[in-house]
Amino acid sequence: METGTPNQRRKPLPHKGDTMQPWQIKALELESSGLKHLDEFIHEHALGFLIGAIYLMLALLVWVLSGALRRKGGKSARDVQPVLFVHLPGPPPPSPDTFDP
């Protein structure tokens, strides 16, 4: 029986383009740079960032609870379609048994 993890035993599949294109490398560099700057900003301004995020979440909550997600146009939430119920008589219910000890 082989010892080792499944990744060590498996051979990599051959791919047509194993090398990255220049635009992919540039995109990864930009992403890395942006995340580095965001990390520095959060470390330097943690309290302000937290307070700002809380205010944004509260504003979003108020906006959603005030009806922001209702459908615009068409039927409003207050339009009610009339419904007609027809009661079909069936056999009468059985009479309850009286228990007299």
Secondary structure, DSSP 4 states (H G I P E B T S, - for coil): ---S-HHHHSPPPP-S--SPPHHHHHHHHHHHHHHHHHHHHHHHSHHHHHHHHHHHHHHHHHHIIIIITSPPSSS-TT--------PPP-SPPPPPPP---
